[in-house]
Amino acid sequence: MFDLQEFLQGLDFLYASGRAKEAESYLKQGLKNAAAEKDDGAILAVLNELMGYYRAASRYEECILCSQQALSLADAMGLSGTADYGTMLLNAATGYRAAGKFEKAERLYEETYRIFRKHMTGPDYRMASLHNNLSLLYSETGRLEDAKKELELAMDTIAKLPDADIETAITHTNLGNLCFQMNRFSEGAEHMKKAVSIFERMPDGKDSHYASALSGLAEAYYHEGELEESARCYEKALREIEAYYGENDYYQITKRNLETVRDLLKREKAAAASEMTGLEMAKAYYEAYGKKMIEEKFPDYAGRIAVGLVGEGSECLGFDDAVSADHDYGPGFCIWLTKKDYRKIGKRLQEEYEKLPGEFMGFPAKHRTEQGKERTGVFEIGSFFQYLTGYAKAPKTEEEWYSISEEALRTATSGEIFSDPLGKFTKRRARFLDRPDTVRLEKLAVSLGKMAQAGQYNFGRAKKREDIGSMYFAMAEFLKAACEAVYLLNGTYMPFYKWRMRGMRSLKKGQKIRKQIEELMNGQMAGQGVEEKAEEQMEAICQLIVQELKESGLTKSDDPFLEIQKAEVRRTADIRRMEKEEEQWKEKSE
């Protein structure tokens, strides 16, 4: 006779003693023994346990096969429509959900709910489990508010049940993960802390869901910047997952999360200890390893290879700080070759570059990350500028210059060249810095027009209509155009949006404008309301712009309406264009 109770106790012992890897063979043997005894009830019970095992081990097809066998057997036994049958449906639905078969899972959950409603007259653990699992389905299919309602129903049911610590902890864990998904990190962290606290108070060991709570708490600490605590929780979670389920998909995800946190910790500590800027680090890395590699491996080309760090990244702008170390930050440099040289040695040189040490001064090298591979390594000169600006060489016509954004031009001309014996990269880059002044003035005129339209015209009209949305968008357009105008007045390219304000601090012209812009922004961030003082402050910025235009010799008008100044600047651009054409004509005549 098959003793189901004794069998299940043996299974619990395997899990509790950290021998989960033996569970599959134990369950399969149990299934054979139950079949030999023709004990359909025991077969059904073992199939349900196998379902759970395969689901936890991320072996979803086997899980679904077990669920199909279990439901078929239950139908043959006449259990269809019973509360026990509903429990099997719940397990089967969860298997389908884990496998990503959401439509099938939802149909099974709905059938489960109808059965449970028929048989359950009061609070029941199984109904709470159904709400929890439905919530996971809804969250995985993007119905986050519905998912939260299901979890709240689960928590309400559990609160009415005795000895429901485990269920309470599981529901807190699910609520925490859902809050993270909804970007409610503080709320999610509180749920995770409660879940872990409950699990750790349990006298008879941890539940298998403890690992999920630990991972959730690790994520909460990560968002709070508590990286050491995050790593500690991920480490504990890994041990729990391995003990219960082995190295399944969840184990691999948790392991990658732990590696990410450890990497950030390493970078954070290295950044705190380092006094070097990113450019200085790149140059030191090149001088320590790159220069020797080039001279020894490619001696015939050493006098033709340009090296430096130019392009994307805060370090190329000189704006890197401790915060920059949290992603894609570390030693690395660019190597630029002529088209002919790139064809001959580009591939081999890239291979040698990737062999350089993977760590320098405590930082992982850039060529070890996916993002870093795009920003450092070996490039053909023309392709490098083509990628950043859309042009392999600096434009020749005004129309071509207009097509390149300020941000792209700033990116292509930022950074530093460490070595360029041939001089070709340096000359190519210098031409991208030499934009015609008439193009600068035309772009300045466009920025002035945007300021007039957004700040001096449309903002006031939106205010009269009490259209808050339009007011915010008008202000945003005005601020962007004002920043563009300041950079253009200084004759320099504007950087990517997150560095615009910081970059303005070093400009010679427009410091009063910058301060007025910051005052306007600070007022909005402080919650003063979009209409409070905003119109007055934008007008003050416009007046300061007019002062700068006059001091730069770009206008003689005192009119504060920038649409008028736009015409003045364009007139100046036309005059300078004609003067240049006359000069070129004279040179040709001579």
Steps between C-alpha positions, in 0.01 A plus 500: 500500500629846405528725810442848360550674835837335552599579140419871539692517828802356318464767229483775761816362660689522169405863456567593863845331500615678183477189282251642250702357210393152610130594494436413134619141523317463833175626344534283190560192712198592711293529183607151393424356843155660511424371149611150597251512787236647263445774756347777285477742791871464573587531130304825491679634808846414362417655161406823679834498683685433173314793344633728769852358473524545123354849518757604762778342292386703193421175314165625379416246232537217752292698748220541246515130406458405868204739534330350196547148639372607843186669364427207270528258792285723723228509231510121477466479879190719489664790688413765242339805662612415856707727722799262462461518125509880530832473684642291216375754248673773701831312486456426131418864422810613685709262289356644180562853629862421583541360148367826352175344375291780647167450321478136603606589854233768529225262386608246761513766773147611410375141522679463835331813631152368407568171680641669812206741521263203488670300778650762733271687737765678703867609486721229349873469430431369152300808403783722626742297287275547197498878548879499535550301181246704305691808604819356354319427174362854481838656577669286234244612242521870588180535704671644806205663673298177467799312639511726805128449565546121496783523753294723725220240484753230588628699798145566617422126488822404678439749781190300596685167519684350797874415483541668164853635541637332188211616283534852640871505418441368148238765434727776630768370262263510206381848596861615524588370154188657355580836661846486339335434166280806557805712598375528859835406649451627855170314535657189348794512740265504800319189376830317443629585845180370657517178296862424592433582865211251511700224330795549735275474808375157399632242752484198270714629214437717200236449234605454138363850427760649735743529207255719307459729800878525539543587132228761530666654804831500313334696219354742754845561651639545149251780424580659836872498416580250777718283277671295771165404653369423152791266432454329839133428426570374149767266639253356753234469229739302278568254779127455561419452130776245455387307807136481392513501120856470377650733238174576316409809295426696817842406637670633185304827510584551868865419433515765225337753732759423767782542248358838397488619861852374570624679190337824612650460847841455347459806280365706789798416721744560217341837422523605864868407510589653163574866442528458124248623247375258238723655233803477726421136573460423129835662423672317786354168380627570149847595622516199733385237248379634167811683386722197561254270323495721190878541487571128551218342297472758220843669472455585130179692577584663836581827325163501322261417785301768687389435857274688742154506650234685301127450471221399735523495879524759774877449528549633145333824612699511823177473701555155655472463876440228762147448368639425151665187636168316526493396132728465198781685677859391500828503310492478124605697196440540128742403224446671163634374167489624142273302270800322341656409835168388644457252215845356569521485880164613642378153597834386648543827689150465649582146612818622671311789660251256652791304651609801708450458878133483598553719806695817576508700824214292636267565204392236246626601156244640256570241234358238739149651485254507209462880519874554532565301183306762305694790649856371506721280283611523138324727249550617144517880514221569252268237645555640849377847401228353278357315802502809720390770254370332186801634305839332448650845435394846616218643285581731211164677460285692746211262437715205611608684814137571589423127490737414788367556852695703753523194726655288223759766420589535869539123532725478194727782621518416872767303681874499444752369247794330674713429195465570128838483321336499157271792591209384285251444781588836657443684171169321434375585847613865472286543190191393696582782744526755219130558433420803278394797712200560276369154595544583868304821455219330307468241779502780757217673311298176508554469877386859552186427297423195717545706818262766368239249388508278809574744782384842384190393308362148559570482874280805564221367278508162678488682833184685397340167412625350829658220293770376740630238257557751223665738746752234609581401142538864396737560790701189409538618138599846621766366739656274239514783245644739761783256572565457126517878465759535778727234349464654153580846637822348635578332169517153652297183458234407755537158669244226566205630706610370840824701476360826359476692824831373633672584173368857512695570819828521306372728222624859482174652382153462650568425866216731606273311260610167649420618852158624390429168329600312817277725708205423273572126515548498876165670547325224307690222678403655833135465404422872472265430210562548132331839486663661805762755383577287194384754242693777671816286525483395135469863397806583712696228315393649167622845604837356605523327162447835326784653706735221389393541137583872516835442670586244232416745222215288370222756544444872545141460616391520866169326429451222761277296266739236366315454172629849415851401613478186287465723192791719620732201539403365159573841349845490662554147365409618147743791524784273617420248227519772236827631646649149486386449141656834399823403672509165321427672168789742553737213583403322178542822298849554632 
